Amino acid sequence: MSADMTFPPLRVSDARDFGRVAVLMGGTSSEREVSLDSGRNVLEALQARGVDAHAVDGIPALVDALVHGQFDRVFNILHGNRGGGEDGVLQGLLEALEVPYTGCGVLASALTMDKIRTKQVWLSAGLPTPKFVRLSPGEDVRAAALQLGLPVFVKPSSEGSSVGVARVTDDAGIEEAIRVARAYGGEMLMEQMVVGDELTVGILGDVALPSIRIVPKGEWYDYNAKYIADDTQYLCPGLQGDDEIAIRQLALDAFRAAGCSSWGRVDVMRDRASGALLLLEVNTAPGMTSHSLVPKAAGQRGVSFQELCWRILEQTLPATDEERADA
């Protein structure tokens, strides 16, 4: 598998091949509003290409619709865990009901929602990631920060969209991290801060999209910079020449090592001093908002938002005999 692969031809041209599609959005996770925004965009794009697509808000509503045979497949754009659609629970439900769905399967979804276990898998595969420690509920945050060495990030192991993240550069930051850890109450990841460029690589099927270098106006890429502010810069491709080839290959390797498939996004840091690329995390249901990164990278490759949604949905169709022979 190569990072410079081109897109294959579209698999189908008739929207009727998809049947009736549920665009699953919203839910009850901390990322509900982002999911609703993403879902509305996906729904509009699919309908514009003639797909019989309908909005469904949350898993209980989806279950009710599926029990009554209302949908043939699911475009999952739920974000997060705890009522979201990225932690493997939804995927297991749909597998049991034998309903095709977009995105990664049960194992990859559950694994990558847990940042700590994902890093452990990467390390076992010889893939680079910043130094980190696992913080159990109630563990001494100050002692761990001093042991790892400032500056560090402290974040929930199983949340996304920069929810509940503390940036620790001094004693005041440690106090904020302690507050965040107490408020969250679950397992936390403490990760050594990498000083350098923040990049991300979208994955679509077997193709790594051009990297994007993220340049927030503030000190770091927080929730506001991701979804609200209009002054964040997105440089695509984020790197050039051999460096661009290397980051795309690393992203593909990391995606596959975590058992991922279909589509997603891999976040990477590039150390300013050494130039080393270090893996941060995988997002198996990336945002599809006006600020989102996978659509920006796809557009750089000439893939419109509508085509991107179509290609993602195509991945729910069964493989043809020719595709199985080529696999």
Legacy VTK file of the C-alpha trace (Angstrom):
# vtk DataFile Version 3.0
C-alpha trace
ASCII
DATASET POLYDATA
POINTS 327 float
0.000 0.000 0.000
1.489 3.333 -1.064
0.811 6.838 0.162
0.858 8.216 -3.397
-2.029 6.119 -4.697
-4.623 7.811 -6.881
-8.346 7.543 -6.357
-10.059 4.583 -8.010
-13.047 5.239 -10.265
-16.406 5.621 -8.567
-17.948 2.212 -7.933
-21.537 3.140 -8.774
-23.229 5.960 -10.631
-26.871 5.360 -9.699
-27.973 6.732 -6.314
-30.651 4.045 -6.149
-27.916 1.472 -5.490
-27.666 2.837 -1.940
-31.336 2.361 -1.122
-32.666 4.412 1.770
-29.835 5.942 3.853
-29.905 7.109 7.469
-27.525 9.994 8.161
-26.919 9.458 11.851
-26.047 12.658 13.713
-26.458 14.477 17.016
-26.613 11.984 19.856
-25.853 12.787 23.476
-22.064 13.087 23.593
-20.152 16.288 24.384
-19.686 16.726 20.622
-23.406 16.808 19.790
-23.429 20.284 18.200
-20.456 19.514 15.968
-22.119 16.273 14.899
-25.360 18.053 14.020
-23.445 20.552 11.904
-21.531 17.757 10.153
-24.689 15.718 9.649
-26.603 18.539 8.040
-23.781 19.056 5.538
-23.562 15.341 4.688
-27.337 15.060 4.336
-27.474 18.021 1.960
-24.581 16.669 -0.133
-26.092 13.190 -0.505
-29.544 14.510 -1.332
-28.025 16.838 -3.927
-26.663 13.756 -5.724
-30.026 12.019 -5.629
-29.480 9.742 -2.628
-32.619 8.902 -0.631
-31.023 10.133 2.603
-32.751 11.150 5.847
-31.557 12.657 9.127
-31.704 10.512 12.276
-30.800 12.070 15.634
-29.127 9.613 17.990
-28.884 5.871 18.424
-32.310 5.152 20.031
-34.096 6.804 17.090
-31.925 4.815 14.678
-32.689 1.520 16.409
-36.411 2.197 16.220
-36.154 2.979 12.502
-34.038 -0.078 11.753
-36.358 -2.421 13.664
-39.146 -1.172 11.413
-37.028 -1.703 8.288
-36.855 1.959 7.311
-33.204 2.085 6.175
-30.802 0.013 4.103
-27.534 1.523 5.348
-26.163 4.158 7.732
-23.864 7.116 7.136
-22.492 7.556 10.642
-21.490 11.092 11.530
-21.955 10.824 15.294
-18.901 12.081 17.175
-17.423 10.983 20.502
-18.298 8.320 23.041
-20.884 8.236 25.856
-23.794 8.280 23.444
-21.689 9.061 20.394
-20.894 6.758 17.543
-17.113 6.338 17.576
-16.451 3.920 20.435
-17.517 0.606 18.886
-20.914 0.316 20.577
-22.889 1.566 17.587
-20.726 -0.477 15.229
-21.430 -3.653 17.197
-25.158 -2.926 17.133
-25.157 -2.440 13.362
-23.076 -5.579 12.855
-25.626 -7.552 14.886
-28.469 -6.113 12.827
-26.515 -6.751 9.601
-26.890 -3.144 8.487
-23.986 -1.691 6.431
-22.445 1.497 7.831
-19.684 3.964 7.053
-16.426 4.156 8.955
-14.302 1.753 10.931
-15.470 -1.519 12.433
-16.004 -2.492 16.062
-12.409 -3.162 17.119
-10.808 -0.121 15.466
-13.561 2.204 16.690
-13.226 1.037 20.283
-9.431 1.090 20.216
-8.907 4.508 18.670
-11.437 6.158 20.969
-8.920 5.268 23.702
-5.840 7.406 23.056
-3.665 5.508 25.526
-4.310 2.028 24.092
-3.883 3.367 20.564
-0.436 4.673 21.500
0.448 1.320 23.030
-0.451 -0.412 19.752
1.622 2.084 17.763
4.630 1.583 20.011
4.336 -2.196 19.631
4.392 -1.677 15.843
7.465 0.557 16.047
5.561 3.732 15.175
6.568 7.046 16.812
4.425 8.928 19.341
5.248 11.508 22.054
6.167 10.250 25.522
3.122 9.847 27.754
1.827 8.503 31.046
-1.554 7.095 31.995
-3.360 8.789 34.886
-5.913 6.725 36.767
-8.764 8.591 38.516
-7.398 10.291 41.617
-3.749 9.852 40.652
-1.256 12.613 41.546
-1.280 14.899 38.483
1.491 17.147 39.826
3.895 14.275 40.459
3.233 12.795 37.029
3.816 16.151 35.303
7.103 16.679 37.072
8.182 13.123 36.277
7.337 13.422 32.564
8.716 16.946 32.355
6.939 20.163 31.416
5.408 21.240 29.128
2.662 18.604 28.802
-0.954 18.236 27.715
-3.459 16.545 30.002
-6.602 15.265 28.304
-9.290 12.617 28.771
-8.203 9.346 27.191
-11.579 8.917 25.502
-12.856 12.281 24.312
-12.358 14.274 21.121
-12.545 17.792 19.658
-10.125 19.079 22.319
-12.812 18.607 24.977
-11.422 18.903 28.510
-7.782 19.533 27.556
-5.332 21.310 29.865
-2.060 22.783 28.585
0.541 22.655 31.337
3.629 24.869 31.141
3.990 25.961 34.786
2.549 25.522 38.287
-0.618 27.413 37.370
-1.137 25.008 34.498
-0.760 22.052 36.849
-3.570 23.419 39.011
-5.787 23.720 35.926
-4.905 20.141 34.919
-5.869 18.909 38.388
-9.208 20.706 38.034
-9.813 19.192 34.580
-8.947 15.698 35.816
-11.297 15.992 38.805
-14.127 17.326 36.634
-13.757 14.532 34.086
-13.381 11.762 36.651
-12.086 9.138 34.231
-8.745 7.960 32.931
-6.506 10.774 31.655
-3.624 10.899 29.213
-0.640 13.078 30.048
1.441 13.633 26.944
4.713 15.446 26.472
4.119 18.608 24.468
5.861 18.676 21.094
7.037 22.116 20.018
6.555 22.326 16.285
4.004 22.000 13.525
0.589 20.417 14.015
-0.493 18.423 10.966
-3.245 16.055 10.005
-3.711 13.513 7.223
-7.106 12.368 6.016
-7.530 8.771 4.865
-10.104 7.742 2.270
-10.074 4.041 1.515
-6.476 3.199 0.623
-5.530 6.780 -0.221
-3.769 9.212 2.097
-4.958 12.729 1.291
-2.547 15.684 1.249
-1.459 16.702 4.727
-2.745 19.905 6.281
-0.596 22.111 8.511
-2.734 23.889 11.084
-1.689 27.392 12.147
-4.034 28.744 14.840
-3.896 32.431 15.727
-3.679 31.507 19.397
-1.080 29.354 21.119
-2.675 26.047 20.225
-5.455 24.355 18.268
-8.278 24.270 20.834
-12.045 23.799 20.432
-12.553 27.454 19.519
-9.881 27.343 16.808
-11.336 24.109 15.409
-15.002 24.994 15.166
-15.640 28.678 15.829
-12.772 31.001 14.906
-12.256 32.057 11.298
-8.618 33.100 11.721
-7.049 29.617 11.844
-4.869 28.976 8.777
-4.898 25.619 6.989
-1.927 25.056 4.662
-2.427 22.162 2.241
-0.262 20.334 1.527
1.338 20.932 4.900
4.748 19.640 3.861
6.692 19.348 0.621
8.677 16.723 -1.268
9.974 13.734 0.663
8.560 15.095 3.933
5.039 15.058 2.470
5.495 11.508 1.204
6.778 10.448 4.637
3.891 11.902 6.643
1.277 10.386 4.347
2.913 6.963 4.566
3.196 7.242 8.354
-0.499 8.151 8.590
-1.482 5.133 6.485
0.723 2.858 8.589
-0.781 4.210 11.814
-4.331 3.915 10.474
-3.836 0.284 9.475
-1.916 -0.638 12.650
-4.977 0.406 14.656
-7.180 -1.830 12.483
-8.894 1.132 10.802
-10.595 1.090 7.421
-13.015 3.114 5.277
-12.102 6.690 6.159
-10.690 8.741 8.998
-8.006 11.196 9.999
-4.600 10.828 11.655
-3.158 13.730 13.666
0.612 14.204 13.719
3.148 16.610 15.255
6.436 17.541 13.575
9.131 18.425 16.104
10.621 21.774 15.128
14.117 20.961 16.369
14.575 17.463 14.943
11.976 17.301 12.163
10.687 14.018 13.651
7.056 13.069 12.948
5.122 11.913 16.032
1.628 10.390 15.995
-1.052 11.892 18.248
-4.368 10.136 17.602
-6.866 8.771 15.083
-10.324 10.175 14.446
-12.650 7.526 12.963
-15.608 9.869 12.375
-14.010 13.186 11.408
-15.990 16.379 11.296
-17.673 17.450 8.077
-18.278 21.092 9.009
-17.119 24.213 7.184
-13.975 24.152 9.367
-13.276 20.427 8.974
-10.036 19.089 7.589
-10.833 15.964 5.566
-13.046 17.940 3.145
-10.294 20.570 2.790
-7.696 17.920 1.905
-10.052 16.111 -0.470
-10.740 19.392 -2.219
-7.007 19.828 -2.744
-7.104 16.559 -4.709
-10.057 17.747 -6.775
-12.700 15.800 -4.829
-15.727 17.965 -4.058
-17.641 17.666 -0.785
-20.484 15.906 -2.576
-18.114 13.402 -4.186
-16.357 12.828 -0.863
-19.666 11.910 0.810
-20.544 9.650 -2.143
-17.162 7.862 -1.966
-17.527 7.307 1.778
-21.023 5.890 1.289
-19.773 3.635 -1.542
-17.628 1.825 1.006
-20.784 0.339 2.542
-21.559 -1.575 -0.667
-20.465 -5.231 -0.926
-17.277 -5.868 -2.867
-17.650 -7.067 -6.450
-16.019 -10.298 -7.666
-13.385 -8.190 -9.448
-12.614 -6.189 -6.309
-12.294 -9.372 -4.238
-9.917 -10.809 -6.830
-7.739 -7.678 -6.673
-7.669 -7.589 -2.870
LINES 1 328
327 0 1 2 3 4 5 6 7 8 9 10 11 12 13 14 15 16 17 18 19 20 21 22 23 24 25 26 27 28 29 30 31 32 33 34 35 36 37 38 39 40 41 42 43 44 45 46 47 48 49 50 51 52 53 54 55 56 57 58 59 60 61 62 63 64 65 66 67 68 69 70 71 72 73 74 75 76 77 78 79 80 81 82 83 84 85 86 87 88 89 90 91 92 93 94 95 96 97 98 99 100 101 102 103 104 105 106 107 108 109 110 111 112 113 114 115 116 117 118 119 120 121 122 123 124 125 126 127 128 129 130 131 132 133 134 135 136 137 138 139 140 141 142 143 144 145 146 147 148 149 150 151 152 153 154 155 156 157 158 159 160 161 162 163 164 165 166 167 168 169 170 171 172 173 174 175 176 177 178 179 180 181 182 183 184 185 186 187 188 189 190 191 192 193 194 195 196 197 198 199 200 201 202 203 204 205 206 207 208 209 210 211 212 213 214 215 216 217 218 219 220 221 222 223 224 225 226 227 228 229 230 231 232 233 234 235 236 237 238 239 240 241 242 243 244 245 246 247 248 249 250 251 252 253 254 255 256 257 258 259 260 261 262 263 264 265 266 267 268 269 270 271 272 273 274 275 276 277 278 279 280 281 282 283 284 285 286 287 288 289 290 291 292 293 294 295 296 297 298 299 300 301 302 303 304 305 306 307 308 309 310 311 312 313 314 315 316 317 318 319 320 321 322 323 324 325 326
